Amino acid sequence: MTNAITIRTTGLGLLTWAVPFVVSFLFFDRSGQLAISQPLFKSLMVVVFGGVGVALLVVAFRRVTPTPRSGLVLGCYWLAINLALDLAVLVPFAKLAVDAYFFDIGLRYLLIPMIATAMGAVGSHKA
């Protein structure tokens, strides 16, 4: 198995967090208030995160041998990156309690290892 954790995959993992974070600013007005309804915002952010994540996994698997194990390793690594960045940046920035963050946002990141493992499994069958 090709090592799933490299500088390149770290950079791609950082992008899975940074792109949705930057996109989220499009939905706030100058005073920092949400310019659309909160349910719509949450739905849009899940779609943006999912789309960016899947696209970057495709890029990652160009150099990582696709297997369920490599997908799981890569997905868990990206999960850790996203959670760490949220806890360091988003939680203090949004003044969220850590438990509220996990219930409202953090659990969604479990999609990363789930999708990465599935992509690795599918890729290993194709190879």
C-alpha positions in Angstrom: 0.0 0.0 0.0 1.2 3.4 -0.9 1.6 5.6 2.2 -1.6 7.6 2.5 -0.2 10.3 4.7 2.2 12.6 2.8 2.7 16.3 2.5 0.4 16.2 -0.6 -2.4 14.5 1.2 -1.9 16.8 4.2 -2.3 19.8 1.9 -5.4 18.2 0.3 -6.8 17.6 3.8 -6.2 21.2 4.8 -8.2 22.2 1.6 -11.1 20.1 2.7 -11.4 22.4 5.7 -10.3 25.7 4.2 -12.5 25.8 1.1 -15.8 25.4 2.9 -14.6 27.8 5.6 -13.9 30.5 3.0 -17.2 29.8 1.2 -19.1 30.1 4.4 -18.2 33.8 4.5 -20.3 34.4 1.4 -23.4 33.8 3.5 -22.7 36.4 6.1 -23.3 40.2 5.9 -20.8 42.9 6.9 -22.1 42.9 10.4 -21.3 39.2 10.8 -25.0 38.1 10.7 -26.1 35.2 8.6 -27.8 36.5 5.5 -29.8 33.3 4.8 -31.8 31.0 7.0 -29.7 28.8 9.3 -31.2 25.5 8.0 -30.4 26.6 4.4 -26.8 27.6 5.4 -26.2 24.2 7.1 -27.5 22.4 4.1 -25.4 24.4 1.7 -22.3 23.9 3.8 -22.9 20.1 3.9 -23.2 20.1 0.1 -20.1 22.3 -0.3 -18.1 20.2 2.1 -19.2 16.9 0.5 -18.4 18.1 -3.0 -15.0 19.5 -2.1 -14.2 16.4 0.0 -15.2 14.0 -2.8 -13.3 15.9 -5.4 -10.1 16.1 -3.3 -10.4 12.4 -2.5 -10.4 11.7 -6.2 -7.2 13.7 -6.5 -5.7 12.0 -3.5 -6.4 8.5 -4.8 -4.4 9.3 -8.0 -1.3 8.8 -5.9 -2.6 6.6 -3.1 -3.2 3.0 -3.9 -7.0 2.6 -3.4 -7.9 0.0 -0.8 -10.4 0.0 2.0 -7.5 0.3 4.4 -5.8 3.2 2.6 -9.2 5.0 2.3 -9.8 4.5 6.1 -6.4 5.8 7.0 -6.7 8.8 4.7 -10.3 9.5 5.8 -9.3 9.3 9.5 -6.3 11.6 8.9 -8.5 14.2 7.2 -11.1 13.8 9.9 -8.4 14.6 12.5 -7.2 17.6 10.4 -10.8 19.0 10.1 -11.6 18.5 13.8 -8.3 20.1 14.9 -8.8 23.1 12.7 -12.4 23.6 13.8 -11.4 23.3 17.5 -8.5 25.8 17.0 -10.3 28.3 14.7 -14.1 27.8 14.3 -15.1 27.0 17.9 -13.4 30.1 19.4 -14.3 32.3 16.4 -18.0 31.3 16.6 -18.0 31.2 20.4 -19.3 27.7 20.4 -19.3 25.3 23.3 -17.4 22.2 22.4 -20.3 19.9 23.1 -22.6 22.0 21.0 -20.0 22.1 18.2 -19.8 18.3 18.1 -23.6 17.9 18.0 -24.1 20.6 15.4 -21.1 20.4 13.2 -18.4 17.9 14.3 -20.3 14.7 13.7 -20.8 15.6 10.0 -17.0 15.1 9.5 -17.6 11.3 10.0 -18.6 11.4 6.3 -14.9 11.8 5.4 -13.7 8.4 6.5 -16.9 6.7 5.4 -16.6 8.1 1.8 -12.8 7.6 1.7 -13.1 4.0 2.8 -15.9 3.3 0.2 -13.8 5.0 -2.6 -10.8 2.9 -1.6 -12.9 -0.2 -1.8 -14.4 0.6 -5.1 -11.0 1.6 -6.5 -9.4 -1.6 -5.3 -12.0 -3.6 -7.2 -11.4 -1.6 -10.4 -7.7 -2.1 -10.1 
